[in-house]
Amino acid sequence: GELEMEIKEFTLDCARMTDRAAAHEYLAVALELPEHYGRNLDALHDCLGEMPACEVTLKNVGALSALGEYGDALLSVFCDETQEREDFRVNLRR
């Protein structure tokens, strides 16, 4: 058969990211980030870059508006990663 690269799938509920601290706490657990995860956007960028091939579905994306500009910045970290890597995909669900 064909050799398919196994892609790990994650589904994140943005409604659980009610503030910065909650967002990073949730991301750390939901994405199984390493212990050294610094719980900020730079650290998120670094850790996403280290993740194996994966597909991340962000649902309730509209809920990120509760975080204001930080929510936008958070989203762009994920979107930037899809630009940098072909094996990292993000699906946005309203």
FENNORTA-V671261 format. One record per residue. N is the residue number from 0. SS is DSSP state (H for helix, E for strand, C for the rest). OMEGA is omega in whole degrees, 0 to 359 (* if undefined). NEAR is the number of other C-alpha atoms within 8 Angstrom. Layout:
BEGIN
n:ss:omega:near
N:SS:OMEGA:NEAR
N:SS:OMEGA:NEAR
END
This chain:
BEGIN
n:ss:omega:near
0:C:179:2
1:C:175:3
2:C:179:4
3:C:175:4
4:C:181:4
5:C:181:5
6:C:180:8
7:E:181:8
8:E:178:8
9:E:172:10
10:E:181:9
11:E:178:10
12:E:183:10
13:H:179:12
14:H:180:9
15:H:180:8
16:C:188:13
17:C:173:10
18:C:185:8
19:H:183:9
20:H:180:7
21:H:181:10
22:H:183:11
23:H:178:11
24:H:181:9
25:H:180:10
26:H:182:11
27:H:181:12
28:H:186:8
29:H:181:10
30:C:180:7
31:C:181:7
32:C:183:10
33:C:180:7
34:C:185:4
35:C:181:4
36:C:188:10
37:C:177:6
38:C:170:10
39:C:187:7
40:H:178:9
41:H:180:6
42:H:178:10
43:H:179:12
44:H:181:11
45:H:183:8
46:H:177:11
47:H:180:9
48:H:181:7
49:H:183:6
50:C:176:7
51:C:178:7
52:C:181:9
53:E:178:12
54:E:182:13
55:E:176:12
56:E:178:12
57:E:179:13
58:E:185:11
59:C:183:11
60:H:180:12
61:H:181:7
62:H:180:9
63:H:179:14
64:H:177:9
65:H:181:8
66:H:180:11
67:C:182:8
68:H:181:7
69:H:177:8
70:H:178:11
71:H:181:11
72:H:180:9
73:H:181:9
74:H:183:8
75:H:175:8
76:H:179:11
77:H:182:11
78:H:178:9
79:H:182:8
80:H:179:12
81:H:177:12
82:H:185:7
83:H:185:6
84:C:178:7
85:C:184:7
86:C:178:9
87:E:182:11
88:E:179:9
89:E:174:11
90:E:178:8
91:E:178:8
92:C:179:8
93:C:*:6
END
